[in-house]
Each structure stands twice: as structure tokens, then as C-alpha cells.
């Protein structure tokens, strides 16, 4: 037994044909403002969208601009990562090339711009306020500060403040403060390598943590070698 399609009234059949045409020709419809105005007279007369074609074009233009901004941001982030990696490699080579302990410390202090930061410091916990190395550029901080910030085993962290304590005068302007524990020796005081950037969140990416953490490991080895301390 065969089934036949139900018959439609002429008006209903015409409506279905129009719907089918619209489904198959959406792009052509979107480009025909006059036809849209005929199909949506209430919306056009109410002023919700006086020119739907123009509305669609403006919306697409806005979406395109947003995509371009996102693309530019990704390109900028990639370029920053590349520059950071290159800066870390140069700084590590400078550490290897240092001819004195003071020169190795100076490399760490001067590396901030290459790392996307404005300030750098080496902080050492001290009971009596006397730097064990006697080297300029080393800041003294109260005992227990590093454990309070990183915990007993943490190796790095990023703070939104605290630059005045860790970086000294002007450090309060830093909104992104990256800190790295330096494991110099079993008997040496706890120490940190600190970088401060004035741009909020500037040092918080995983790539920055990996690259800067690598430099911190190289720095602690350079310090250990110049102090003639055993390997850990």
C-alpha cells in the first residue's frame, strides 16, 4: 500500500515554498535589505533595526575587529615569550662568563629589563641585619619571611604587592612581583631572587615561570660556585 503526501491548500503550499527558498538562500537574503524590510515590516517600522543589512554588516565588522584584537594579543604574547626566552639565555651566559662573585650578582640585578621587569633584588633572611656576603645589591629581610610567602617547600610564586619589602624604595609601584627561592647551601641563610613589574599580571604566565625559574636555578649555582659551597 503506497502513501501519498498530504495535500496543502495553495496558500500553505506557497508559504512552505517561500520557507524552503529562504533556507537555501540565506546569504542572498541577508544581502537584500529591501527584501528583509518587506519580510520584517514591524521591526523596521518600530525602528529596532532600520537597516538590517547595515546592522548585519556592522555586527560582522565588530566581530572581525574583536578577532583581530585577539589575534594581535596572541601575537604580542608570543613575542613576549620569545623575548623573555632570549633574555634568559643571554643572562645565563653572562652568569657563566662572570669573573667574580660581585659580577655574578650584578648580572642578576641588571637582567630585569630583559625579563620584562623594572626591578630586581636578591633577598637574604638575616637576624642581625648584616649581609653575609657584604655585597651591594643584596637586601636583608626578616627571618621567616620566605616561609611565610612560599611555605616550607615552595620554589616560586607571584604576588600582586609586597614590592616595598622585597625590592626596596620604589618597589611599591610593582603590581606583579615574582619570587624564586634560591637554594644556595645547607648552612646558608634562606634567600630569594625577586623581580618586580609595574604592569599587573605581567610575570604570571606559565612560560614566564618556567624561563625565570631556570635563570634562578642558574643563579643559585653561580652563587654556590663563587662561595665555594658543595653541590646540593
Backbone torsions as a table, in degrees:
resi	resn	phi	psi	omega
1	UNK	NA	125.0	-179.5
2	UNK	-95.1	148.5	178.9
3	UNK	-108.6	141.3	177.9
4	UNK	-107.2	147.8	179.1
5	UNK	-66.5	142.2	-180.0
6	UNK	-64.1	140.1	-179.9
7	UNK	-78.6	146.4	-179.5
8	UNK	-114.0	150.6	173.3
9	UNK	-64.4	150.8	-177.8
10	UNK	-52.1	-41.3	-179.7
11	UNK	-65.8	-41.5	178.9
12	UNK	-67.1	-39.4	178.9
13	UNK	-63.3	-40.5	178.7
14	UNK	-64.5	-40.9	179.1
15	UNK	-62.2	-42.5	178.9
16	UNK	-63.9	-38.2	178.7
17	UNK	-64.7	-40.6	177.9
18	UNK	-62.9	-43.0	178.6
19	UNK	-60.7	-43.1	179.6
20	UNK	-62.7	-41.0	179.3
21	UNK	-62.8	-43.3	-179.3
22	UNK	-62.6	-42.8	-179.8
23	UNK	-60.9	-37.7	-176.2
24	UNK	-84.7	-12.2	-174.3
25	UNK	-133.6	44.6	-177.2
26	UNK	-63.2	-41.8	-178.3
27	UNK	-63.2	-42.7	179.2
28	UNK	-64.3	-39.0	179.6
29	UNK	-64.1	-44.3	-178.2
30	UNK	-62.8	-26.4	-178.7
31	UNK	-89.0	-3.7	-176.3
32	UNK	-109.7	89.4	-177.2
33	UNK	-62.6	-36.4	-179.4
34	UNK	-63.5	-43.5	179.6
35	UNK	-65.6	-39.1	178.1
36	UNK	-63.6	-40.4	178.5
37	UNK	-62.7	-34.4	178.0
38	UNK	-70.8	-36.6	-178.2
39	UNK	-78.5	-28.1	-176.1
40	UNK	-125.1	58.4	-176.1
41	UNK	-63.5	-37.6	-178.3
42	UNK	-61.5	-45.0	-178.5
43	UNK	-66.1	-41.1	180.0
44	UNK	-67.8	-42.3	-177.6
45	UNK	-69.8	-32.2	-179.8
46	UNK	-74.6	-10.9	178.0
47	UNK	81.8	9.5	179.7
48	UNK	-64.7	-45.9	175.0
49	UNK	-141.6	98.5	-174.8
50	UNK	-71.3	-32.5	179.8
51	UNK	-134.7	93.5	-173.2
52	UNK	-64.7	-33.4	177.6
53	UNK	-62.2	-45.5	178.4
54	UNK	-64.2	-38.9	179.0
55	UNK	-60.1	-45.0	-179.1
56	UNK	-64.6	-42.2	179.4
57	UNK	-62.6	-43.6	-179.8
58	UNK	-65.2	-38.5	178.9
59	UNK	-65.7	-43.8	178.0
60	UNK	-63.7	-37.2	177.9
61	UNK	-63.4	-41.6	178.1
62	UNK	-64.4	-41.3	178.7
63	UNK	-64.9	-39.2	178.0
64	UNK	-63.5	-42.5	178.8
65	UNK	-62.6	-40.2	179.0
66	UNK	-64.5	-41.0	179.0
67	UNK	-65.8	-38.9	177.5
68	UNK	-64.8	-40.2	178.4
69	UNK	-63.6	-40.7	178.3
70	UNK	-65.1	-40.9	177.9
71	UNK	-62.3	-45.1	-179.1
72	UNK	-63.5	-37.0	178.4
73	UNK	-65.0	-41.0	179.3
74	UNK	-66.4	-40.3	177.8
75	UNK	-64.1	-42.2	178.2
76	UNK	-62.6	-41.4	178.5
77	UNK	-64.3	-41.5	178.9
78	UNK	-63.3	-43.6	179.6
79	UNK	-62.9	-39.1	178.5
80	UNK	-62.5	-42.3	179.3
81	UNK	-63.3	-42.2	179.2
82	UNK	-62.7	-46.3	180.0
83	UNK	-63.1	-40.0	179.8
84	UNK	-63.3	-45.9	179.2
85	UNK	-60.3	-41.8	178.3
86	UNK	-65.2	-40.9	178.5
87	UNK	-62.8	-40.5	178.7
88	UNK	-64.7	-43.4	180.0
89	UNK	-61.8	-43.0	178.8
90	UNK	-64.4	-41.2	-178.0
91	UNK	-66.7	-38.6	178.2
92	UNK	-64.2	-41.3	177.3
93	UNK	-63.6	-37.5	177.2
94	UNK	-64.7	-36.3	176.1
95	UNK	-62.5	-43.9	179.7
96	UNK	-63.2	-33.9	-175.6
97	UNK	-85.7	-7.9	-177.7
98	UNK	-59.8	138.8	-177.8
99	UNK	-104.6	2.7	176.9
100	UNK	-157.4	165.8	177.3
101	UNK	-62.4	-45.4	-179.5
102	UNK	-59.4	-37.7	-179.6
103	UNK	-68.1	-37.3	177.5
104	UNK	-64.4	-42.2	177.5
105	UNK	-64.6	-39.5	179.2
106	UNK	-62.7	-35.1	176.8
107	UNK	-61.0	-45.3	-179.9
108	UNK	-64.6	-37.8	-178.9
109	UNK	-70.0	-37.0	-174.5
110	UNK	-87.6	-3.8	-175.2
111	UNK	-81.2	-10.0	-174.0
112	UNK	-51.7	-49.9	-178.6
113	UNK	-59.4	-37.6	179.0
114	UNK	-67.3	-20.8	-179.8
115	UNK	-97.5	7.5	-179.8
116	UNK	77.4	23.4	-179.3
117	UNK	-121.9	164.1	177.2
118	UNK	-100.0	-24.5	-175.3
119	UNK	-138.4	153.5	176.4
120	UNK	-143.8	152.2	178.5
121	UNK	-157.1	154.0	167.0
122	UNK	-110.6	122.6	-177.4
123	UNK	-109.5	134.1	179.5
124	UNK	-127.4	131.9	176.4
125	UNK	-71.8	132.8	-176.9
126	UNK	-143.8	133.2	178.2
127	UNK	-76.8	-40.6	-170.8
128	UNK	-103.5	2.1	179.1
129	UNK	77.7	12.8	179.4
130	UNK	-108.6	122.3	178.8
131	UNK	-68.6	127.1	-176.0
132	UNK	-64.6	-21.2	-178.8
133	UNK	-95.6	-22.9	-175.2
134	UNK	68.1	21.7	-175.6
135	UNK	-99.4	136.3	176.6
136	UNK	-65.8	147.1	179.4
137	UNK	95.2	-7.8	177.8
138	UNK	-95.0	124.9	-179.8
139	UNK	-99.1	145.5	178.3
140	UNK	-101.7	136.1	178.7
141	UNK	-129.0	156.9	-177.4
142	UNK	-63.0	147.6	176.4
143	UNK	-57.7	141.9	179.4
144	UNK	89.6	-8.9	-178.1
145	UNK	-61.7	-44.1	-175.4
146	UNK	-66.9	-42.7	177.9
147	UNK	-64.4	-36.9	178.5
148	UNK	-63.6	-33.2	-177.6
149	UNK	-86.6	-46.7	-172.6
150	UNK	-104.6	-8.1	-171.8
151	UNK	81.7	-177.1	-175.3
152	UNK	-75.7	-27.1	-174.9
153	UNK	-120.6	-5.9	-176.9
154	UNK	-64.7	143.5	-177.0
155	UNK	-104.8	-25.2	-179.8
156	UNK	-155.9	160.5	177.8
157	UNK	-164.4	164.5	178.0
158	UNK	-127.3	128.1	-178.6
159	UNK	-112.5	153.6	175.7
160	UNK	-89.4	-4.7	-179.9
161	UNK	-158.7	-165.5	-179.8
162	UNK	89.0	4.9	-178.3
163	UNK	-66.0	-26.8	179.6
164	UNK	-65.7	-35.2	178.7
165	UNK	-77.0	-44.1	-172.0
166	UNK	-88.6	-26.9	-174.6
167	UNK	-112.8	-10.2	178.3
168	UNK	85.4	-160.4	-176.1
169	UNK	-56.6	130.7	-177.7
170	UNK	89.0	-13.1	-178.7
171	UNK	-68.1	-20.1	-179.9
172	UNK	-65.9	-18.6	178.9
173	UNK	-77.1	-12.2	-177.6
174	UNK	-81.5	122.2	-179.6
175	UNK	-98.8	-5.6	176.3
176	UNK	-136.8	110.3	-175.2
177	UNK	-119.7	111.0	179.6
178	UNK	-96.0	131.2	-177.8
179	UNK	-125.4	139.2	-177.4
180	UNK	-131.6	124.6	177.9
181	UNK	-68.9	134.7	176.5
182	UNK	-106.3	116.3	178.2
183	UNK	-94.5	90.4	-172.7
184	UNK	-88.3	-51.3	-180.0
185	UNK	-157.0	163.1	-178.2
186	UNK	-67.6	-29.6	-176.5
187	UNK	-106.8	-0.3	-178.1
188	UNK	-86.2	155.0	179.1
189	UNK	-63.1	154.7	176.9
190	UNK	-62.2	142.4	-174.8
191	UNK	-141.3	158.5	178.4
192	UNK	-134.2	149.0	163.2
193	UNK	-107.4	126.5	-171.4
194	UNK	-123.8	135.7	174.6
195	UNK	-124.3	139.5	179.3
196	UNK	-126.2	128.6	176.4
197	UNK	-118.0	139.5	-179.3
198	UNK	-76.3	-22.6	178.2
199	UNK	-78.9	128.2	-177.8
200	UNK	-63.3	132.7	177.3
201	UNK	72.7	10.0	-171.5
202	UNK	-68.8	-25.5	-175.4
203	UNK	-110.8	20.4	-170.4
204	UNK	-98.0	-4.9	-175.9
205	UNK	-72.5	157.6	177.1
206	UNK	-62.8	-36.9	-179.9
207	UNK	-64.6	-41.8	178.6
208	UNK	-63.6	-42.3	-179.9
209	UNK	-61.1	-42.2	-178.5
210	UNK	-67.4	-47.7	-177.0
211	UNK	-68.0	-46.7	-178.2
212	UNK	-69.9	-34.1	175.6
213	UNK	-62.5	-37.0	177.2
214	UNK	-63.3	-43.2	177.9
215	UNK	-62.6	-40.5	179.1
216	UNK	-60.4	-39.5	178.1
217	UNK	-65.9	-38.7	177.4
218	UNK	-66.3	-38.9	-179.7
219	UNK	-64.5	-43.9	-178.2
220	UNK	-65.2	-33.5	177.1
221	UNK	-69.7	-38.2	177.7
222	UNK	-64.6	-43.2	178.6
223	UNK	-63.0	-43.6	-179.7
224	UNK	-61.0	-40.6	-179.1
225	UNK	-67.1	-42.9	-177.8
226	UNK	-71.8	-24.8	176.1
227	UNK	-89.3	1.0	178.2
228	UNK	56.2	46.8	178.6
229	UNK	-99.0	152.0	179.3
230	UNK	-68.9	155.1	176.1
231	UNK	-64.9	150.1	177.4
232	UNK	-95.5	NA	NA
